[in-house]
């Protein structure tokens, strides 16, 4: 592989892309640190994730297979589906996690020779899989944090859940279902027999995977979910594995199997599963139902979370990551069916001038799903004046909504402009870097 001409681009490729987007990727830096300025001689068995990434080195297997005619048997390959659940998940986790070499000197070895982990081995013997509460135990993380190369705030929510996509193993690893040894990635995903989009098995589209262990709920699922069977609100994964990670211009499932709570939104700002659909309700409303239905201890809730629909709060006042998720929720079909969409149009219109191009893109995509905006023209990377014109046009196209103070809709069905402006002044402008 010819390295890019720009030194900075070489670093991006070798440190950001190569580890997860190649099979046996080797940066190939000189073993003599004095010659580091000569740059890397980057190599990879294959660009992208190919057979050996999951099944291990295949040279001996291929060689012995050529001799089958002479009576020999091909040497075995690693079969992730036949490994114990946790060891199987580590095969995926080598790529789908935030992980670091165990020691700084291991990082240098990786820079020279590439990874030494092979499928079927214990990943924890080779890599430190980051967990928010234990990150400081990694000497390499401590060093990179001091140099400004890594920040927990850009990787995890305040409660420790990962907030960037592509790190599903970090999320799964913190789930009791995984810790019990019963769950691996292959319960829901298949590399060879599933649709390429998300690689989900057909049975993972419903509740059967969860109910294979939690069978006691099968007899009367609605008694547990309080939603109609088969509806989005009754799907196990919508409640226990919600879309709270950002990446690829959309929201992704956390892969941490948890119980919905109001606390996660009040204390940490992480969207809760209930309000991801019920955007037109408050966090206090969610807390009421979680207490009533499941006896969940109520947390102290005040301010906007008592009197304003959470969709407006997240979209107008959150940090860039929260705003991106909220903009995606507004176009998510279960949320559109549950919360309605007319009241969201004026809020999305304001988001078309968000400081982050990513948030603007997601907002216009969700907005165009509304009938009034199907032909709406907008360039999310246009200069400020052009975006301001688009915002004005989008405001004018906003349909009349049902009067509701929670959704910032006046008795006349028009947006409460003064309240919208007040919330925009509270927007969290802290720079956010989400390393997806």
N, C-alpha and C positions, 0 to 999 in steps of 0.2 A: 504494500500500500504506500503510495507516494504521500508523504505528510504534507499538509497545507503549507504554503509559503510563509504565512504569518505565524510567528512564534506563539502568540496568544491563542490562535486557532488550533495549533498543535496541542496545546494544553487542554483546551475545551474538548477536542476529539478524544484524547487519550484518557482524560479523567472523567468526563461527563458521558461520552457516547460509548466508547469501546467496552467498558465493563459489562454493560447490559445489552448492547446491541450487536454483539458478535459472539462467535463460538471460538473459545480458546484465544481470546484477544490478548496480544502481548505488546505493551507499549515499546519495548525494545530500547530503553535508555541505556547508555554505556555503563558498564559495571564500574568503571573508574569515574568517580564524581568529578574529577578534574576535566573530564571530556564531556560533561553534561551539556556544554554549550553547543556541541556538534548536533544536538537534537536526536530524536528517537528514530529507530528503524522499525516502525510499527508493522506488526504481522497479525494475521488472524486466519484460523482454519477456514472460516466462512463468515461473511458479513450477514448478520441476522442470527436468530436462534435456530440452529439446525439439529440434526439427529443426535450428534455427540454431546450437545449441551445438556440433554436430558438422559441419555443412555450411556454416556461415558465414551472413552476412546474406543474406536472400532477397528483399528488397524489389524490387531490379532484376530478379531472376529472375521474380517473380510479375507484375511490370508487363509485361515483355516477353512472358510466356506469354499474356497477355490479347490480345496483338497477333499471335498466330500466324496467325490467319486472313488477316492482311494480308501474309503471306509472311516475316515476321521470325522469327528463332529465339530461344528463351528463352536468356537469359544463363546461363553455366555456374555450377554450384555446386561446392563442394569435395566430393570423394568420397574419404573416408579410405582406402578399400580400394585406390584407385589412387595413393595417395601412397607415397613410399619408406617402408620399414618403420619407421624411427626417427621420421620426421615424422608418420606415421600414429599411432604410439603417443603422441605429444605431444598429439594431439587429445583422447585420453582422459586424458592426464597433467595437463592443465590443471585437472582436477577431482580425479583420483585420485592426488594426490601432496601431500607437504608442500612447499609452495613459498612464496616471499616476493617482494615487489617487489625489484628490483635495488638501489635506493637509497631512503633514507628519503623523499626528495622524491617518488619514484614512488608511495610509499604514500599520500601526501597527494593526489596526482592521482587515485589509485584511489578514495579516500574521496569525492571530488567526482564523478567521471565514470564510475567503474566500470572494468572491464578494457579494455585496448587490444589484447590478443592476439586474433587471429582464426584459426580453423582453417586449416591449410595453411602458416602462418608458422612460424618457428623459435621455439619456446617459450622457449629459452634467451636470446633477445634481449629478453624481456619479464619473465621470472620467474627467480628463483634457486631451483632445485630442491634442497632440502636433502639433503646427504649427511653422515653423521656426521663423517667425517674432514675435511670442507671447510666445515662450518657456520660456523666462525669467520671465513671469508672474506667472509661477508655482514655489512655494517655494520648492517643492520636486525636480524639475529639477535643480534649482539653487544649492541645496545642493549636489545632485548627480554629477553635473558638477564639482563642487569644489573638490569632492572626486575622480574625474577621472572615474566615472562610466558611464557617458553619454557625448556624444559630438555631437553638431549639424552637424559638418562636416562629421560624420560617418552615419548620418541619412538623411540629406537633401543636395541637390545641392545648390549652392550659391544663386540661385533665389528662394529657398524655396520649390522646388518640392522634394518629397520624392524619395530616390535613392535605397531603399531596398524593396524587395517583401514582400507580406503578410501584407502590410500597405495600401491597396487599398482605405480604407475609408478616410485616410488622403488626398489622391490625389483627390478622388471624391468630398470631402467636399470643396475643393478650386476651383471647377468648377462652372461657371455661370449656367449651366444646372441644377446642384443640388441646387444651391442657389434659383433658380426660383421655386423650389418645384415640378418640373416636372419629375425628374430623381431619381431613386433609383437603387440599385444593381439588383433588380428583373426585371428591364427592359431588361436586357441581360442574366441574370443567373437564373437557376432553380435548386433547390436542389433535386427535385424528378423526373423530366421528361427530363433531359438533359444528355448528355454524361458525365461520371464521370471526364473526362479530361477537366478541366476548367469550367465544369458545364454550358456551353454556350447553350442557346436556339438555335434551328436551324435558326430562323430569325435574330439572332445576328451575324451570319456568314457573312451577307451582310450589306447593308446600310439601311435596312428598319427601324431599331430602330431609327436611327438619322433622317431619312426622315419623320418619323411620326410627328415630330415637325417642321423640316425644309423642309416642303413640297414644298416651292417655288423653291427649287433647282432640284426637280424631273424631271421637263420638259426638262431640258438640263443640265444634270449633268456634261458633258464634258466641258461646258463653264466655270464652276466653278473650276473643278479640273485640266483642261488642260491635262488630260490623258484619254485614251480610257476607256469607261464605262465598269465596271467589272474588270478592271486590278488592280493590287496591288496599283498603284499610284492613283487610283480613289476611293479607299476604305476610307470612312470617318475616321475609327479608325486608319488607318496607318498614316494619316496626323495629326490628332488631338489628338490621344492617343498613341504615339509611344512607342517603347520598350526602356525605359530609366531607368528602375529599375533593379537591379541585385538580383538574388536569385535562389536557387535550380540548380546551375550550368548552368544558362541560363539567357537571358534577358526577362523581363516581361513588360507588358504595364504599363505606369505611372498611369493611371486612373485619371489624371488631364486633362481635356479637354481644350486644348489650341490651339493657332494658331502657325504654324511653323515660326521660325525666325532664322536668322544667329546669332543674338546677343547671344542667349542662348549658342551657341558653342564657340563664341569668348570670351565672358565675363565670363561665368561660367563653360565651359568645358562640358556641358551637350550635348550629341549628338542631333542634330536636325533631324526632321522627314525626310526631303528631302535627306540628306546625309546618312541616315540609309540604303537607297536603292542605292543611287548614290555614292557609296564608291570611285568610280574612278574619282570623281569631287572634286573641292575645295569648301571651305566654301564661298569664294568670288563668285564663279559660282552660288551657291545657292542664295546669296544676290542679284545678278543681276536679277535672275528670279523672286524672291519675289517682287522686286521693279517694274519690268516690268509688271507682271501679276496682282499684288494686290496693287501696289502703296505703298508698305511697305518702311518706312524710312530706308535708308541704314546706317549701322554702319561702323565705321572705322575698316578696316581689313588689316593686314599686315603679314609679315613673311611667315611661312610655309602655312598658310591658303590661300595664294594667288597663290602659285606655286607648291604645292604638294597635291596629292589626299588625302582627309581627312581620308580614310581608313588606309593609311600608317601613317599619323600623330597620329591618335588615338591609333593604334596598337603598335607603336614603342615608342611614347613619353608620353603617358597619364599616369595617376596614375593607380593603380591596378584595381579599379572599371571600369575606362574607357577602359582599355585593355581587361577586361573580356567581356564587352559589344561589343567592336569592334571585338573580336574573334568570338563572337556569330553571329554578323551580317554577317561575311564572309561565314557562312554556312547556312544563312537564304535564302530560295529559291527565294523570290522576289529580294534580293540583288544580288544573283548569276546570275539571269536572266538579271538584269539591268546593273550591273557593270562588269560582267565577273569574271573569277576566276583564270586564269593562272598567272596573274601578282601578285596575292596575295600569291601564293605558297611560294616564297622565304621569304616573310614577316612572314608568319605563321611558317615557318621553324625556324626562329630566336626566335619566341615566345615559341617554345618547351623547351627553357631553361630559361623561365621567372622565376623570384624569387618566384612567387606564384604558388603553385600546381594547384589551381583552374583555373588560366589563362592557364596553360599548358594543362590541361584536355580539356577545351573548344576549344583550338587551334587545338589539334590533332583530335578532333571530327569533326571540320569543315574541316580540311585538308583531312581526309579520305573520304569526300564526293566528292573529285576530283578523276577522274579515275586513275591517275598516283599513287595514294596513297591508293587504296582500300586494298592492302595487306601489307601496311606499318606497321611494328611492332615498338611499342613504349610504354614504361612504364612511365607514367607521374610522378610517385613517386620514380623513380629510382634515384640513387646517381648522383652527378654532372658529373663524367666522362662518365657514360652511356648516360646521356642526351646529352652531347657534341657530342658523336658518332651519336646519333639519328639526331641531327641538321645537321651534315655533310652529313648523308645519305639523309635527306629530301632536302637539298640544291641540291644534285646531281640528285634527281628525278624531280626537278622543270621543267615543260614544257616550251617551248619557248613561249614568250608572244608578243603581238603586241607592237612595239616600241612606247613609249610615256613617255616623261619626267615627266609628272604629276604622273604616276604610278611607277616611278623609274625604268623604263625599257629602256635599251640602244637601239640604232639603230640596234644592232645585235639581239635584242629580249632577252637579258640576263639581270639579275638584276644589277642595279647600286650599286655595293657593297660599294663603298666609301660613297655614300649618305646615304645608309642604316646604315652604321656604325656611321655616323655623327648624325643621328636621335637617334640611340640607346644611344648615349652618353648624350642625352637630356632627357632620360627617367626619369619620376617622381618616385623616389624610396621612397617617403614618406610612412611610414607604414599606411595601411588602414584597418580599422575594419568595416565591413558592417554587422550589427546585423540583419540578415534575420530571 
